[in-house]
Every structure is written in structure tokens, then in C-alpha cells.
Amino acid sequence: MKLMVVGHPFLLAYNQKKYVAMKRLDPGLHLRLLVPDRWCERFDWRACEIHPGLSPQEVTPLHSWPRGWHMTYLHNPVRVAAALRDFQPDVIHIEEEPQALITVETIILRNAFAPRAALSAFTWDNLLRRRRLPLGALKRGLRRFSLRHLSAMSCGNRRASELLRAEALFAGEIAILPQHGLDEAEHHPGRELPLRSRLGLEGVPVIGYLGRMVPEKGLRLLFNALSTLQEYSWKLLLVGSGPLEEEIRQRWMAELPGRIVLLPPVPYDQVAQYLRCTDVFALPSYSSPTWSEQFGLTLAQAMMLGIACIGSSAGAIPDVLGPGGLGFAESSASGLARALQSLIRSPGQRKLFGDRGRHFALANYTAETVAGKYLAFFEQARRSHIPRSRVPQTRAPRTQVPQSEKTQRAFAVSPSPESAHATKVYSSKS
């Protein structure tokens, strides 16, 4: 198969590991990644990188404009057209939202220079948005155009697949797949004792959070819950940046003296090292009118490392957590406090949920598992592709958004039937 991928995440060598794993599984795979030559990643500008497992011919950096926002950037169309004409892919996968300008640009150029290629795209969108005029009408028009040309869609979470099907603009193949898999060798359990010592985290249970320091990630909820548990010995490790940093320094580090260690963001390939400094990982996100947790990659990383995990009921967190951790009702400080208390007090409970989480992560989130499912997804897109002139112009039937029924399509995460009952939930009433 000749696979072309368009998407800003694959500017970084770390994110290219997904396609390195695909090449290991299918040595006959011919690959081309079209990525921006520079991008603002995690508040920092990064230049294009090439993973050692890929050749320079497989990664093509392109000038993009405007840089830094995934919904509005475009590539140099002359360079994209040349790449399509020369490579003639079987499948073009656009790792961007259907209504993104780069998606529309790629589809138009594909129609002109590689019309036999099947098209697929990716979406995280797990919110039912009411798009208003005039921008909303433009976005809906772009989305309608893209979905009409796509043979398959990969969704980063179950809710996104439900909304996509209910939207009645797309009748093709849908798969629920994590955007990235995890390197099992990199995510091995351990303690990182020298780093713990340098950070002053020895001798007590360490609760950890790595990610954006923004309100919707539930950090204030975490601080409030921990404020009720000061009779226990514990410390909190925070790694990341964002608008809440100053509040954390000025308020919470004063209210919880000697308890909080705050560090700036670390490179992707060091995340596992800092997670191994923790005994409990918490992701207490809550949903807002404009955002809901779409996956929670650090949660999956902590699970694979064998760290006991706590997650709220927001967005995709329950599906990612599966039977491998403790759940609580989103925005419930008392529910979060009870979950934290049970793990702070009991090394046995930490080991039990750490082992459960690792078992679930190894079954669902390894690079090889995710790569294999993407290969099957691309092959299905190729086989189901029909030249547009032969596609009957029919509208997909409108359906209601299912609230609890799981999609019938392929799942990247396939919990056992009892998994819904295996995750202990701490609610405000428990």
C-alpha cells in the first residue's frame, strides 16, 4: 500500500512512531508524511524532525501559512500537487478535522492530481456544537464538502463517532482509534529514585498531574480535594504550563506548604520518566460548553507504567480508563477526595489498580496494537473507495445520537463486558 499522511502532529519525530510501527508490521508499506516545516507545539516553536526509523524521502516538510492553528493553516499547493503527482498514493489520510482548511485543500488537490486515492480523516470533536452565522455556516459548508469526499473516518473517542453518524453527512466507514500508540519499552514500570530524590519526593505517596494548567483540567478541584486530606503524608507533582501557573504559586502552594512541586513542561520522550516519580495519577477534568476531554494521553501513559489512576466521568476518560482505575463523578470534590484517600492510605490498593491499568493499557494502547488497527483501517478505506462519478447521490439517514449504546464499528479500546462495573466510582453520594 502507498500511504500519504497530511497532519501537523507528525512534524515531531516522537509522534512519527505510529508510522514506524506500521512499517514494522507491514514492510511493504510505502509512506509519505506531509508536515509543516515549523509549528507551535506545547507553547514552543518546533522545526520538522525525522524519526530514525524513517528516511528523509518519507517525511516532506512544507511551508505552511498561517502557522500554529490546526483549523486554518494551508500548505504550499504547488509542493502538495507535486507530491501527489509523483507518489500517486492508494490512500491519503488527513490527520485533521474535516472542516479544517488543510483538509479541504488536500481534497481539492487530490481530485486534480491523484483521483484514484481513497481519502480518510481524523476527528476529536465530541461536542454537539451549534454553529452560528456567518462563521458557522462557513464551517458547516467546509465540513459537508469534506465528508462528501471521504471514504473513512477515524474518531479519537466514542462520542465523536456517535455525533459523526448522527450528523447525517457521512455514510462511510468509522473506526474509533487512539491518535497515538505507546512504546512499551519506553513505558516500563519503575521508580526513578534519583529523580525523585532531586525533586524532594522521597518517602511519601506522590500524586501526579502532567498536562496543561487550565481550569477545565480540574486542577482547582484537585487542590480542594487534597486540602481535606492534610492529615495524611503525600506530595503533589505538577508538570506543565498554562494560565493557572500563577494561581498555583500564589495561592495553592501557600495553602498547601511543602506539598506541591511545580515543574515546566518536559519533552514528550521524558514524560514517562516523570510519571514514574508518582504513585497515583489524577485526571480530574470537567466538561464545559466548548470543551470535553477527548482522550487523555497521559492517563493512558500512566496506566501502561503501572501507576494507579483516578479519572473523572468527563468526556472520553471512562472509556480510556476502562476497568483499570478509580472513577468519580466530574466536578465532585468529595468523590475525588475519597478516591485519593483510598490510594494514599493503601499501598495494596495502589498496586491492585496499577496492575489493572497496565494490563488494560497493554491490551489497547501499545504502538503495535494501534498501528495494526490503523493498517486495517487504511486497507478498508482503500477497498471501499469508489470513484465519485460512480457514487449514488443519496443522503445518509438521520439518526438520533445514542447516549449509551456503543458503536458497532471497530473499537481501538474493547473493554471486557464486565469493565463497566469493574471501575469503582466515587460519587458525591457515595
N, C-alpha and C positions, 0 to 999 in steps of 0.2 A: 504494500500500500504506500502511496505517496501522500503524505500528510503535511499540510501547511497550517500553521497556527499563528493567529494575529492576537496580540494581547500585551498590555503594558506590564502585567506581573512578571513576565518571563524575561524582562530586562536583567534580572538578578540571577546569578548562577545557582543560588540556593533554590529558587523556585523552578529552575530548569530540571531539577532532579526527577520530576514526574516523567519527563520525556526521556531522560537517561534510562529510567526503569523500564519504559515501554520498549526501548531499543534492546535492552537485555532480554526481555520476554519475546520480542519479535525481531531477530537480527535482519530480517528483510525489510524492515520499516525504513522508508526514505523520508527525511524530516527537513522542514524549513520553518524556522521561527522568525516572524517579522515583528520587531520590537522597537520602541523608541530608543534613540541614541542616548537620551538623558531623561530622568524622571524624578519627581519629588517623592521619595519613599520614606515614610515614617519621619516626616518633618525635615528630611535631609535630601539634597540633590545627589543622585547616583548616576554614574555612567554605565553604559551597557557592559555586561560581563559575559564570559563564555565558560560554562562548566567544563572541567577536564574530560568529561565523558562525551562531549560534543565537539565537532570540528568547526572552524570558522565559517565554512560553507553552509553549516546548518543553522547559524544564527546571523540574521541580517539586521543590523541597526539602521534605522531610518530617521531622518529628520521629521519631527512631529511638531504641530502647532495647533492651538496653544498648548503648552506643556503643563502637566501637573493635575489635570482634571479628566478623569476617565470618560466622562459623558460627552465632552466637547472636542477632544483632540482629533486631528486628522494626520495621516501620513502623506509624504510626498507621493502624489498619484502616479507620476512617471516611474518612480522606483518600484512601486507596488505592481503596476502594469507589467513592467519588465520581469519582475519575479514570477508573476503568474504565467506570462507567456513562455518563459524559459523552463519553469518547473512543471507546469501542467499537472497540478495535484489531482488526486482522486477525491480527497476530502479537504475542505477548508473549515477549520474550527476557529471561531471568533470568540475569544475568552473575554467578552464584554457584553453588556446588556443590549437587548435588541434595539432599543431606541437610541443608543449611543451613535454619535456621528461616524465614528470609525467603523461601526457595523454596517451602516448604510453605504459608506464609501467602498468598503470591501465587496459588498454585494454588487454594486454597480460595476466595479472593475472586473469582478468575476464573470458577470454576464457578458462582458465585452471580450475578455481575454482567456477565460478558462470555463466556458459554459457547461462543460461536461462534469465539472466538480460538484460533489454534494456539499451542502452548507450546513453547519451546525453552530450553535452559540451557547452561551452560558448565562444564567441569571441567578442573582441572590435575592431578588425582590420578593419579600414575604409580607408586604403590607398592601392592603387594598387602598389605593390612592385615588382621590377624587381630583382629577386634573382640571384646572380652571383655564378659561380663555385669558390671553391668547396662547401663552406658552404651553398650556396643557393640550390644546388642540394640535400644536406642532408635534409635541412628544407622541401623542396618540397616532398621528399620521405616520411618523417615522417608525413607530413600533409595528403598526399594521403593515407597512411596506416590508419590513424585515421578516416578520413572521410568515408572510405570504411566500417568501423565497426559501425559508429554512426547511430542511428535511428532518432535523432532530434538534432537541434542546436538552442540555444538561442543567439540572437545578441543584443549587447548593444546599437545599433543605426541602423538607416535605411540604411545608406551607407554600413555598414558591411554586411547586408543581401543581398544587390544588388551584391556586389563583390563575396560573397559566392556562390550565384546562378550562376553568370556568369562564375565562375571558372570551372564549369562543372565537379567537382569532387564529388559533393554531391547532391543527389536527394531526401533526406528525408524531414522531417517537419522542417520548420523555423518559429521562433517567434521572434518578436522584443520586448525585455523586459528590463527594468532597472535592473541593478545588485542588487540594494538595494531599499527597500521601506523606507518611513519616518514615524516615530512615531508621530501621530497627537497631542498627549498630550504634547510631548516634543517641538513641533513646533507650539506653540500658539503665536499669535501676542502680542507685548508688547514693553516697552520702556527701561527696565533695567536702571532706573535712577541712582541708587547708583554706578553701574559700569561705566556708562557714566561720572559721576562726578569724579570718581577716575582717569579716563583716560583723563580728561580735554576736554570732548566732548560736554559740555552743550551749549545750546543757539544758535547753528548753524546747518544747514543741514550737515549730515555726509555721505560721500561716503565711501563704504567699499569694500575691496577685501580680501578674505581668500583663501589661497592656496599656491602652490609652487611659489617661487620667481625666475622664469626662463623667458628668453626673449620671448618665444613663447606664454606665457600667456598675452602678450600685455601690460606689465606694463609701458614700456617706452612710448608707445602710450598714455596711461592714464595720465602720467605725462605731456606730451606735450600738451594734450587737456586741462588739468586743468591749465596749465601755461597761457592759453589765457583767463581764467575766474577769474583772481585775483581781478577784481572789485567787485566780489560777496563774501559774507561771506560763508565759507564752511571749513570743515576739512576732511582729508582722513585717514581712519583706515586701516592699513595693518597688517594681521596676517598670519604668515607663515615663511618659511625659504628657502634658496636656494642661488645660486651663485650671484644673483643681490643684496643681502643684503648690501654689502659694497658700491656698487654704489649708492644705495638709501641713505645711511648715509652720504657719502662723497659729492655727487653731488645734489641729488634732495631735501634733507632736507635743504641744504644751499640755493638752488634756490627758494624753497617754505617755507621760515622760519615760524615756528609756525603752519604750516598747516598739517604736517604728523605725525601720531602716529604709530610707528612700533613695533609690538609685536612678540614674538616667537610663534611657533605652539602651539595649545591647544588641549587637548584630544577631541576625537570625541563627547563625551557627553556634551562638553562645547561649541561646535560650535554655536549652536542656541542662547546661551546666548550672545555671542559676536556679532552675526549677529543682534540681537535686539538693539545693540548700534548704528546701522546705519539707515539711511533714504533712501539711494539709494545703490543698489549693482550693481557692474560693472564686467562683464567678457569679456574683450576686446581681447580674444585670436586671433591669426592668424595661418594659416597653413604653414607648412614647408615641404620639400621633405620627411622628416622622421616622421612627426607627424601632426595630425589634431585632434581638440577637439573631444573626444569620447563620452562625455555626459555632464559633469559639474555638479557634485552632489551639490556643494554649491549654484549653481544657483537655482536648484530645492528646496533646503532648504530655501533660501531667499524668493522665491515665496510663499512657504507654510506659512512663517512667515508674509506675507502681506507686504513685503518690495518692493518698486518699483525697477524693474530690467532693466538693459541695457545689451544687448549681441550683439556680432559681428555676422557676417554671416558665421563664420568659422565652419566647421565640423558639429557636431550634435546640436550646440547651437540653431539654428532657430527652430528645432523640439522640443527641451526641453522647450524653451521659449513659443512656440505656440502663442496664442493671448494675452499672459499675460505680455508683456513688450515692451520696445523700442528696435528696432534693428538698426544696422548701418553696412555699408559695411566694411568688415575686412580691417585693415591697414589704414582706413580713420580717421586721427586725427580730421579733421574738422567735419565729421559726428558724431564722438563720442562727440566732444565738444558741438554740437548743442543738442544732446540728453541729456547730462549732464546739459546744461544751462536750458532746458525746465523744468527739475525736480528740480534743485536748486532754481529757481525763483518761483515755484508754488507749494505750499502745496496741492492744489486741484489736480494737475496732479499726484503728488506722491500718494495721496490716491486713485485716479482712477486706476492707474496701479498696485498699491499694491493690491487692491481688485480683479482686473482681474487676477493677478498672483496667488493669494491664491485660487480663485475659480478653476482655471485650475489645480493647484497642488493637491488640494483636490480630484479632479476627476481622477487624473492619478498617483500620487506618494505616496499615503498612504501605510503603511505596509500591511494593509488588502487587498487593491486593487492589489498590486504587488504579494502578497502571493497567492491570489486566481488565478491569471493568471499563476503563476508557477505551482500550483497544476494541473490546466487544461493541461498545457504543459507536465508535467510528465505523466499524465494519457494518453495523446495522444501518447507519446513516448512508453509507455508500450503496448498500444493496437496495434500500428503499427509495433512493433518489430516482426521480423520473423527470426528464426534460420538461420544462414548464409548458411547452406547447402541447404536451400530452396530458397535462393535469386537468381534470374536470373542474370547472369554476364553481365549486359548491362551498357553502359556508358551513363551518363546523357547528354542530348543535350546541346551543347554550345550555349549560348545566349549572346547578347550584353549587356553591363552594362547600365541599364536605368539611365538617368540623372535626370529626373523629375518625372517619374511615380512612385507612391508609390507601395510598395509590396502588394501582395494580401493576404499575411499571416496575422496572428494575431498581432495587434499592442498593445503595452502597453500604448502608447500615441495616442489617437484618437481625434485629433482636429476636431472641427466642420468645415463644408465645407467653412465657411467664414473666418476661422482662418488665412489663408494665407494672407488675406487682412486686418485682424484686428490689426496685429502688425505693428505699424508705423515704417518705415525705414528711417533712416537719412543717405543719401549717400553723397559722396563728391560733388555731383552736386545739392543737394537739398538746 
